[in-house]
Amino acid sequence: MKCWILLPAVLSLALLIGGGTPRPLPLAAASSPLAPSASVDVAETFAEHTLVEALTGTAGTGYAWFVQGPGGMVRWVAVNGRKNRIAFTGRPGTYTIMLVVLVEGGGLEQAWATTEIVADQPEPDPQPDPQPGPDPQPLTADRLYLIHETADDTPALAEVRAATTWKTRAEKLGMKWLMSDDDVARRLLPEVVAAAEKRGLPAVVFCQQEKVVGTAAVPATAAAMVSLVESYGGDR
């Protein structure tokens, strides 16, 4: 999805001068004389718990990104060396992605685009809650990450990723979960991606308090994925 709009001139300059740490910034009210000649490419919708990826094909010597969503506006750090791509996630809602590009000769180009993070619609859990056994095991993981290479995705993997049964089960077991392409997650979760690549992509990585405690190949079916999640669920 591509959209263009005039951004406030004061905001444009603040973006380029500001540091690289994400932080809240106010919107300026003045209209900008700059032509909206840059572009932002982003899909119209993303599922909850999936990283939103946005990029620009506009060539430049500097890029300043903003994301405004339900939680306000923040400066966002690019995830690749060229600084022309960002990735983020958040709670369901509408997000506005704003960009200012410093081009050769010192000129500024700018653009914006909107996308929607859509809340999951969980299906009923087909399996009953586990009954406590005589020797309950402690919870062994509080997070799971499904790391894959988008270019190598298969229809079977797509079905597992789209299934809500294992996601609902993970949440009931107290596990947060996230699915991501390995290149996108590498900057934010280097240890998780390294563990996934050691196992062999696509892989599921289980963590407890930010430490990797186990890995597994992505199961062939959603039902098998539920069983894998439960194996790291302890006595919950």
C-alpha positions, 0 to 999 in steps of 0.5 A: 500500500502506498500513500503520500501526504505533506508532513509538518516542516518542523517535524521533518527537521526534528526527525533528521536532527534527532538521535536514534533512540525511539522516543515520543515526539509532538506533532507540529501544526504548520504545513510543509512546503515540501513535495510529497515525493517519497514513498512508503510501502506497507501491507494494508493489514497485519495479524496481531503478534506479527511484525509489521514491515515497512520500507521505502524505495526512495534513494537518500543519504538519511532516513527518519521514521515515525510510527503513530499508533494507539500508544502515541508517536515514537521515533523508530529505528531502522532494522537494516544497514541502509536504514530504509526499512523498519519493523515493529509490532503493537496492540491492535489498531491503526498505525500511521508510518511517517518518513522523511528522506534526506536526498543528495544535495540536501533536499528533503522528501517525505511520505506517509502510509497507514496499516492496521494490526488486526486482533486474533479471533481465537478458535475454541480450544478443542482439547480440555485443560490438563488435569494436575498429575501426581508429579506436576512439572514446573513451567519451563517456557514463558515465550515462544518464537516461530522463526522462518524464512519467508522465501522458503515458506510452504503451504503446510507451514502457512497452515500452521502459522495461520492456525489459532489453536496452538496460539490460544493454547500458548496463551492459556499456558502463560506463554507469549508468542511471536512469528517472524522472518529471520532477517527481520528478527535478527536485529531485535532477537539475535540469540533467538534467531541464532538458536533457530538457525542452529536447529534449522529453519523453520524452527520454534524457539522456547525461552524462559526469562529471555533465555533460550531453553529449547528448540524444535522443528516446526511441526507439520500440523497445527495439532502437532504444534499444540502438543509441542507447546504443551510440552513446554507448558509445565503444570499450567 
